[in-house]
Amino acid sequence: MEQLYLSASIWLSLALVSAIIAYYLKVSIALIEICTGVIAGYIATNYLQTDLLNNSEEWLKFLAGSGAIFLTFLAGAELEPTIIKNKWKEVLVVGLIGFFAPFMGCSLVAYFLLGWDPKASLLCGVALSTTSMAVVYAVMIDTGLNMTEFGKGILGSCFINDIGTVLALGIIFAPFTYKTLIFISITVIYLIFFPLITNYLTKVYGNRTAAIRTKWISFTLFGLGALALWSGNEAVLPAYIAGMMLAEFSQRNPVWLRRLRTLTVGFLTPFYFLRAGTLVSVPALVSAPLLIIALLGAKVFSKIFGLFPFIAQFRSEKNERWYYTLMMSTGLTFGTISALFGYSNNIINKEQYSYIVIAVIASAVIPTMIASYIFIPKHLLPKKVYATEATHELSEE
């Protein structure tokens, strides 16, 4: 038992170091955790010869999987329902093109240029089709653009883009059997009543030390996740939809949402992102840098060429168009979730997983830096952004 506690303390020490580095570099904590995991995993395997960072431990897989589920739920819950309602045409067009353009572009590059088999190529397309809600939301908070209609439009488009990724992951790779029908039926019926039950529990038992809302949400996510895995689907699929169903509830209960975010980002997701980093094969990366550049180029250029003409229909100013396009070209959370799903289910091998994850990480950094330093729409920035405790918490994501 003492070895388990020691191992957990080492993983959390890496999370602590990642948080400090992310603070000074002003980038997403998830990105730094993945990079820290890559370095720590390589050192532990090749120099320390220790089992304390064994990424195949069942307790670690459980905590990492829980982090992915709760983070996916939060991504859905963070959406402001008024965004989709007021800017439905823009977010649908940009979001759908933002998914389909890189999905097709990256799949074709993986199949014809890299010679991957069809399933691995499709998985690559799904993983690189994403837009990072975590990165984009953090940037919106930092700049204050989240309070503008421009920033809200970007966030809504990111949401639709990621919905396409999550659905594609389930539709393409999940076996369609009688279990699938049972999963869909139970999930749909449950989620119809999910907001009603949540509101009732909050009204009767909420705002007490028992934290019944968090327990209720946890029960729902683990229960639907177990049902999804039993049917051959990915556990994050019902979590994202459950978050969407509680979006209005979350907007009415911001304190509860911040507390759940603190639990998720402060404890659960570090295990997910650090473990995802340790699964990356450094020798594979060193041996094939051009392959990674090809994947990154396929993602970014397919996003740009696919999105820019359509975004120009909604934004006339040059910096606004380029900033919007580059923000939609980022990727992180769902990209790594999709890659890990493919690796865990033997759709891709460890080398292919490593190539995809590094391309995903690079897409989180390069487009964000270019957009922030060159194409920031300064005329839309609020005159002064007042930092609050909530703002700082959101910025950490």
C-alpha positions in Angstrom: 0.0 0.0 0.0 2.8 2.4 0.8 4.1 2.0 -2.8 0.7 3.0 -4.2 0.7 6.2 -2.1 4.3 6.9 -3.1 3.5 6.4 -6.8 0.4 8.7 -6.5 2.5 11.4 -4.8 5.0 11.2 -7.6 2.3 11.6 -10.3 0.8 14.6 -8.3 4.2 16.2 -7.9 4.5 16.1 -11.7 1.1 17.8 -11.9 2.3 20.5 -9.4 5.4 21.2 -11.5 3.3 21.4 -14.6 1.0 23.9 -13.0 3.9 26.2 -12.1 5.4 25.9 -15.6 2.0 26.7 -17.2 1.7 29.8 -15.0 4.9 31.3 -16.2 4.5 30.3 -19.8 0.9 31.4 -19.9 -0.3 28.3 -21.8 -2.9 25.6 -21.1 -2.1 23.4 -18.1 -3.3 20.3 -20.1 -0.6 21.0 -22.7 2.2 21.2 -20.1 1.0 18.1 -18.3 1.2 16.1 -21.5 4.7 17.4 -22.2 5.8 16.7 -18.6 4.4 13.2 -19.0 6.4 12.6 -22.2 9.7 13.7 -20.5 9.0 11.9 -17.2 8.0 8.7 -19.0 11.1 8.7 -21.1 13.4 9.3 -18.1 11.7 6.7 -15.9 11.9 4.0 -18.6 15.4 4.6 -19.9 17.3 5.9 -16.9 15.6 5.2 -13.6 14.2 1.8 -14.3 11.3 2.3 -11.8 7.8 1.0 -11.6 6.5 4.1 -9.7 5.4 5.6 -13.0 3.9 2.5 -14.4 1.1 3.8 -16.7 -0.6 0.4 -16.9 -1.7 0.3 -13.2 -5.4 -0.2 -12.8 -5.9 2.6 -10.2 -4.1 5.0 -12.6 -6.3 4.0 -15.5 -9.4 4.6 -13.4 -8.4 8.0 -12.3 -7.2 9.0 -15.8 -10.4 7.7 -17.3 -12.5 9.6 -14.7 -10.6 12.8 -15.6 -11.4 12.4 -19.2 -15.1 11.8 -18.4 -15.5 14.7 -16.0 -13.6 17.1 -18.3 -15.8 16.0 -21.2 -18.9 16.7 -19.1 -17.6 20.2 -18.2 -16.9 21.0 -21.9 -20.6 20.4 -22.6 -21.8 22.2 -19.4 -19.7 25.3 -20.2 -21.7 26.1 -23.3 -23.9 29.1 -23.1 -27.3 28.0 -24.6 -27.9 31.5 -25.9 -24.8 31.2 -28.2 -26.4 28.4 -30.3 -29.7 30.1 -30.2 -28.6 33.6 -31.3 -25.8 32.6 -33.7 -27.1 29.2 -34.9 -26.2 29.7 -38.6 -22.7 30.8 -37.9 -21.8 28.2 -35.3 -23.3 25.4 -37.3 -21.6 26.3 -40.6 -18.2 27.0 -39.0 -18.4 24.1 -36.6 -19.4 21.5 -39.2 -16.8 22.7 -41.8 -14.2 22.8 -38.9 -14.9 19.1 -38.3 -15.3 17.7 -41.9 -12.4 19.6 -43.6 -9.6 18.2 -41.3 -11.3 14.9 -40.9 -11.2 14.2 -44.6 -7.8 16.0 -45.2 -6.0 14.2 -42.4 -7.5 10.8 -43.2 -6.5 11.1 -46.8 -2.9 12.1 -45.9 -2.6 9.2 -43.4 -3.9 6.7 -45.9 -2.2 7.8 -49.2 0.9 9.7 -48.0 1.8 7.8 -44.9 0.5 4.4 -45.9 -1.6 3.7 -42.8 -4.4 1.2 -43.0 -8.0 2.5 -43.4 -9.1 2.2 -39.7 -5.9 3.9 -38.5 -6.3 6.6 -41.1 -9.9 7.3 -40.1 -8.8 7.4 -36.4 -6.1 9.9 -37.3 -8.7 12.0 -39.1 -11.0 12.0 -36.1 -8.2 12.8 -33.6 -7.0 15.8 -35.7 -10.4 17.1 -36.5 -10.9 18.6 -33.1 -10.8 22.2 -31.8 -9.5 22.6 -28.3 -12.3 24.1 -26.1 -9.8 24.2 -23.2 -7.2 26.3 -25.1 -9.7 28.5 -26.8 -11.7 29.2 -23.6 -8.6 30.0 -21.7 -7.6 32.5 -24.4 -11.0 34.0 -24.5 -11.0 34.5 -20.7 -7.5 36.0 -20.8 -8.4 38.6 -23.5 -11.9 39.3 -22.3 -13.3 38.2 -25.7 -15.5 35.7 -24.0 -17.8 38.7 -23.1 -18.1 39.7 -26.8 -20.4 38.3 -29.5 -17.2 37.6 -31.5 -15.8 35.4 -28.8 -19.1 33.7 -28.0 -19.4 32.8 -31.7 -15.9 31.1 -31.6 -16.9 29.1 -28.5 -20.1 28.0 -30.1 -18.3 26.9 -33.2 -15.8 25.0 -31.1 -18.7 23.2 -29.4 -20.3 22.0 -32.7 -16.8 21.0 -34.0 -16.2 18.8 -31.0 -19.7 17.3 -31.1 -18.8 16.1 -34.6 -15.6 14.5 -33.3 -17.3 12.7 -30.4 -20.1 11.4 -32.6 -17.6 10.3 -35.3 -15.6 8.4 -32.7 -18.6 6.5 -31.6 -20.2 5.9 -35.1 -17.1 4.9 -37.0 -15.4 2.6 -34.4 -18.1 1.4 -32.1 -19.6 -2.0 -33.2 -23.3 -1.6 -33.9 -25.1 -4.5 -32.2 -28.2 -5.0 -30.0 -26.0 -3.6 -27.2 -25.7 -0.4 -29.1 -29.5 -0.1 -29.4 -29.9 -0.7 -25.6 -27.2 1.9 -24.9 -28.8 4.5 -27.1 -32.3 3.8 -25.8 -31.4 3.9 -22.1 -29.2 7.0 -22.5 -31.8 9.0 -24.4 -34.6 8.2 -21.9 -32.3 8.9 -19.0 -31.0 12.2 -20.3 -34.5 13.5 -21.0 -35.2 13.3 -17.3 -31.7 14.2 -16.2 -32.1 18.0 -16.0 -35.5 17.6 -14.2 -34.1 15.3 -11.6 -31.1 17.5 -11.1 -33.2 20.6 -10.6 -35.4 18.7 -8.1 -32.4 17.4 -6.1 -31.0 20.9 -6.0 -34.2 22.4 -4.8 -34.7 19.9 -2.1 -31.2 18.8 -1.0 -28.8 21.3 -2.6 -26.6 23.9 -1.0 -25.7 21.7 1.9 -22.4 20.1 3.0 -23.5 16.7 1.6 -22.7 18.0 -1.9 -25.6 15.9 -3.4 -25.3 17.5 -6.8 -21.7 16.4 -7.3 -22.6 12.9 -6.1 -25.6 12.8 -8.5 -23.5 13.9 -11.4 -20.7 11.4 -10.6 -23.3 8.6 -10.4 -24.7 9.6 -13.8 -21.3 9.9 -15.5 -20.0 6.6 -14.2 -23.2 4.7 -14.8 -23.6 5.9 -18.4 -19.9 5.4 -18.9 -20.2 1.8 -17.9 -23.1 1.3 -20.2 -21.2 2.9 -23.1 -18.2 0.7 -22.5 -20.4 -2.4 -22.3 -21.9 -1.6 -25.7 -18.5 -1.0 -27.2 -18.7 2.8 -27.3 -16.4 5.4 -25.6 -17.3 6.5 -22.1 -16.9 10.2 -23.0 -19.7 10.2 -25.5 -22.6 10.2 -23.0 -20.6 12.5 -20.7 -20.5 15.2 -23.4 -24.2 14.9 -24.1 -25.0 15.0 -20.3 -23.0 18.2 -20.0 -25.0 19.7 -22.8 -28.2 18.8 -21.1 -27.1 20.6 -18.0 -25.8 23.7 -19.7 -28.6 25.9 -18.5 -28.5 24.4 -15.0 -24.7 25.1 -14.9 -25.2 28.7 -15.9 -27.6 29.2 -13.0 -25.2 27.5 -10.5 -21.8 29.0 -11.3 -20.4 28.3 -7.8 -21.2 24.6 -8.0 -19.7 24.5 -11.5 -16.5 26.1 -10.3 -16.2 23.6 -7.5 -16.7 20.7 -9.9 -14.1 22.2 -12.2 -11.7 22.5 -9.3 -12.1 18.8 -8.5 -11.7 17.8 -12.1 -8.7 20.0 -13.1 -7.1 20.0 -9.7 -7.1 16.2 -9.1 -8.5 14.0 -11.9 -7.3 15.4 -15.3 -3.6 15.6 -14.3 -3.6 11.8 -14.2 -5.2 11.7 -17.6 -2.9 14.1 -19.4 0.3 13.0 -17.6 -0.5 9.3 -18.4 -1.3 10.3 -22.1 2.2 11.8 -22.2 4.0 8.8 -20.8 2.5 6.7 -23.6 4.3 8.7 -26.2 7.3 7.0 -27.7 10.2 9.5 -27.8 12.4 7.3 -30.1 9.5 7.1 -32.6 9.2 10.9 -32.6 13.0 11.4 -33.1 13.0 9.0 -36.0 10.2 10.5 -38.0 9.9 14.3 -37.6 8.8 14.8 -41.2 5.8 12.5 -40.5 4.7 14.7 -37.6 5.1 17.8 -39.7 2.9 16.1 -42.4 0.2 15.4 -39.9 0.3 18.9 -38.3 0.3 20.5 -41.8 -2.6 18.4 -42.9 -4.7 19.5 -39.8 -3.8 23.2 -39.9 -4.0 23.7 -43.6 -7.2 21.7 -44.1 -8.7 23.8 -41.3 -7.5 27.1 -42.9 -8.5 26.3 -46.5 -11.8 24.8 -45.4 -12.8 27.5 -42.9 -11.5 30.8 -44.1 -13.9 31.3 -47.0 -16.9 30.5 -44.8 -15.7 32.6 -41.8 -15.4 35.5 -44.3 -19.1 35.3 -44.8 -19.6 36.2 -41.1 -16.6 38.4 -40.3 -15.5 41.1 -42.7 -12.4 42.5 -40.9 -9.1 40.8 -41.8 -7.8 40.1 -38.2 -11.2 38.8 -37.1 -11.2 36.3 -39.9 -7.7 35.1 -39.3 -8.0 35.0 -35.5 -11.3 33.0 -35.8 -9.7 30.6 -38.2 -6.6 30.0 -36.2 -8.5 29.5 -33.0 -10.6 26.8 -34.7 -7.3 25.2 -35.8 -6.2 24.3 -32.3 -6.6 20.9 -30.8 -5.8 19.2 -27.5 -8.3 17.5 -25.2 -10.5 15.5 -27.6 -7.6 14.9 -29.9 -5.7 13.1 -27.1 -8.8 11.3 -26.0 -9.4 10.0 -29.5 -5.8 9.0 -29.9 -5.8 7.2 -26.6 -9.1 5.4 -27.5 -7.5 4.2 -30.8 -4.3 3.0 -29.0 -6.3 1.3 -26.2 -8.5 -0.5 -28.7 -5.6 -1.6 -31.0 -6.7 0.6 -33.9 -3.3 2.4 -34.0 0.0 1.2 -32.6 2.2 3.1 -30.1 4.3 4.8 -32.8 1.1 6.1 -34.6 -0.3 7.2 -31.3 2.9 9.1 -30.6 2.8 10.9 -34.0 -0.9 11.9 -33.5 -0.4 13.2 -30.0 2.6 15.3 -30.8 0.7 16.7 -33.8 -2.2 17.5 -31.5 0.1 19.2 -29.0 1.7 21.3 -31.7 -1.7 22.3 -33.0 -2.5 23.6 -29.6 0.6 25.8 -29.5 1.4 27.1 -33.0 -2.0 28.4 -34.2 -2.7 30.0 -30.7 0.6 31.8 -30.7 0.2 33.1 -34.3 -3.3 34.3 -33.6 -2.5 35.9 -30.2 0.6 37.8 -31.4 -0.2 38.7 -35.0 -4.0 38.6 -35.6 -5.5 39.6 -32.3 -8.6 41.8 -33.1 -7.6 44.7 -30.7 -10.6 46.8 -31.7 -12.9 44.1 -30.1 -10.9 43.8 -26.8 -12.7 45.2 -23.7 -11.0 48.4 -22.4 -10.2 46.8 -19.1 -10.7 43.2 -17.9 -11.2 42.8 -14.2 -9.8 39.6 -12.8 -11.9 37.7 -10.4 -11.5 34.4 -8.6 -13.7 32.8 -11.2 -11.6 34.3 -14.0 -8.5 32.9 -12.5 -10.0 29.4 -12.1 -11.2 29.4 -15.8 -7.8 30.6 -16.9 -6.1 27.6 -15.4 -7.9 25.4 -17.9 
